Amino acid sequence: MNRSSGRSPAVTTKTTCLTTAACEAADKSPDALRQFVQRMDRNRVNLEFADYVDLKTVQRWQAEERRLAAARDAHDSAPKVARNEVR
């Protein structure tokens, strides 16, 4: 008799927790996901960066990079005023 709940035997609570944590890291940023995968690698857990990145995630990361670059450019092009100078 098969008493499984539809999940494969390889999927455990630990795996589910790691997947959830990896997805949360991917939601934060590519660096957060990379750091998470590297930490897990040191613990001998085999995670692949690409397993947690889909097209929507890449597009969100790219939009955030463009937003930060625009903010940096706006800040860099702002007129510089000496600290003791009065406008």
KEKE-3310 file (N, C-alpha, C; in steps of 0.2 Angstrom, whole numbers, plus 5000, padded with zeros to 4 digits):
npx = (5004:5003:5007:5010:5010:5009:5021:5038:5049:5061:5059:5059:5056:5067:5072:5062:5062:5075:5073:5063:5070:5080:5072:5067:5079:5082:5072:5077:5089:5102:5114:5111:5106:5116:5126:5118:5118:5132:5134:5127:5134:5146:5141:5139:5128:5119:5115:5109:5112:5105:5093:5084:5081:5071:5063:5056:5061:5074:5071:5066:5077:5086:5078:5079:5093:5094:5087:5094:5106:5101:5098:5111:5117:5110:5113:5127:5127:5122:5124:5140:5143:5153:5157:5157:5152:5138:5122)
npy = (4994:5011:5024:5037:5055:5061:5067:5066:5054:5060:5073:5082:5088:5096:5099:5106:5117:5122:5125:5135:5145:5148:5153:5164:5171:5174:5182:5194:5198:5195:5194:5190:5178:5171:5171:5163:5151:5148:5147:5136:5127:5126:5118:5106:5105:5102:5115:5123:5139:5143:5136:5143:5154:5162:5169:5180:5184:5187:5198:5207:5209:5215:5227:5233:5235:5245:5255:5258:5262:5274:5282:5283:5290:5302:5307:5309:5319:5330:5346:5351:5356:5366:5362:5373:5383:5394:5393)
npz = (5000:4996:5005:5003:5002:4990:4988:4983:4990:4992:4995:5009:5026:5029:5017:5011:5020:5016:5003:5004:5011:5002:4991:4998:5000:4986:4983:4989:4984:4971:4977:4990:4987:4982:4993:5002:4995:4995:5009:5011:5004:5010:5021:5015:5008:4993:4983:4969:4962:4950:4951:4959:4952:4942:4926:4930:4942:4938:4930:4940:4947:4938:4935:4948:4948:4938:4943:4955:4948:4941:4952:4958:4947:4947:4959:4958:4948:4954:4960:4968:4984:4994:5011:5020:5012:5008:5002)
capx = (5000:5007:5004:5013:5005:5010:5027:5043:5052:5067:5057:5059:5055:5073:5073:5057:5064:5080:5070:5059:5075:5083:5068:5067:5086:5082:5068:5080:5094:5106:5120:5109:5105:5123:5128:5115:5120:5138:5134:5124:5139:5150:5138:5139:5121:5120:5110:5112:5110:5100:5087:5080:5080:5067:5064:5053:5067:5080:5069:5066:5084:5088:5075:5082:5100:5093:5084:5100:5111:5099:5099:5118:5119:5107:5117:5133:5127:5120:5130:5143:5143:5158:5153:5157:5148:5131:5118)
capy = (5000:5017:5029:5044:5061:5064:5070:5061:5052:5064:5079:5081:5095:5100:5101:5111:5123:5125:5128:5141:5150:5150:5157:5171:5175:5176:5188:5199:5200:5190:5193:5186:5171:5168:5170:5158:5145:5147:5145:5129:5123:5124:5113:5100:5104:5104:5119:5127:5146:5144:5132:5147:5160:5162:5175:5185:5186:5191:5205:5211:5211:5220:5233:5236:5238:5251:5260:5261:5266:5280:5286:5285:5295:5308:5310:5311:5325:5335:5351:5350:5363:5365:5362:5380:5387:5395:5394)
capz = (5000:4995:5009:5002:5001:4983:4987:4982:4996:4993:4998:5017:5029:5029:5010:5010:5023:5013:4997:5006:5013:4996:4988:5001:4998:4979:4983:4992:4979:4968:4981:4995:4985:4981:4999:5005:4992:4997:5015:5011:5001:5016:5025:5011:5005:4986:4980:4963:4961:4945:4953:4962:4948:4936:4922:4934:4947:4934:4928:4946:4949:4933:4937:4954:4946:4934:4948:4959:4944:4940:4958:4958:4942:4949:4965:4955:4944:4958:4961:4974:4988:5000:5018:5023:5007:5009:4995)
cpx = (5004:5003:5007:5008:5006:5017:5032:5046:5058:5065:5055:5057:5061:5074:5068:5059:5070:5077:5066:5064:5079:5079:5067:5074:5085:5077:5072:5085:5098:5112:5117:5108:5112:5126:5125:5117:5127:5139:5132:5130:5144:5148:5136:5131:5122:5114:5113:5108:5104:5093:5082:5079:5076:5067:5061:5058:5072:5077:5068:5072:5087:5085:5078:5089:5099:5091:5090:5105:5108:5099:5106:5120:5116:5111:5124:5133:5124:5126:5133:5144:5148:5154:5152:5153:5141:5128:5114)
cpy = (5006:5022:5036:5049:5064:5067:5064:5060:5057:5071:5078:5088:5099:5103:5107:5118:5126:5129:5135:5147:5152:5154:5164:5175:5177:5182:5194:5202:5194:5189:5189:5179:5167:5167:5164:5151:5143:5144:5137:5124:5121:5119:5107:5099:5107:5108:5122:5134:5146:5140:5137:5154:5159:5169:5181:5188:5190:5198:5209:5214:5216:5227:5237:5239:5244:5257:5263:5264:5273:5285:5288:5291:5302:5311:5312:5317:5331:5340:5350:5356:5361:5365:5369:5385:5388:5396:5399)
cpz = (5000:5000:5008:5000:4994:4982:4986:4988:4997:4996:5005:5019:5028:5022:5009:5014:5019:5006:4999:5008:5007:4992:4991:5000:4991:4979:4985:4986:4976:4973:4987:4994:4985:4988:5003:5002:4994:5004:5015:5008:5006:5020:5021:5009:4998:4984:4974:4963:4956:4946:4956:4959:4942:4932:4926:4939:4944:4932:4934:4948:4944:4934:4943:4952:4942:4939:4952:4954:4942:4946:4959:4953:4944:4955:4962:4951:4948:4960:4968:4977:4993:5006:5021:5018:5009:5003:4996)
residu = (MET:ASN:ARG:SER:SER:GLY:ARG:SER:PRO:ALA:VAL:THR:THR:LYS:THR:THR:CYS:LEU:THR:THR:ALA:ALA:CYS:GLU:ALA:ALA:ASP:LYS:SER:PRO:ASP:ALA:LEU:ARG:GLN:PHE:VAL:GLN:ARG:MET:ASP:ARG:ASN:ARG:VAL:ASN:LEU:GLU:PHE:ALA:ASP:TYR:VAL:ASP:LEU:LYS:THR:VAL:GLN:ARG:TRP:GLN:ALA:GLU:GLU:ARG:ARG:LEU:ALA:ALA:ALA:ARG:ASP:ALA:HIS:ASP:SER:ALA:PRO:LYS:VAL:ALA:ARG:ASN:GLU:VAL:ARG)
# end
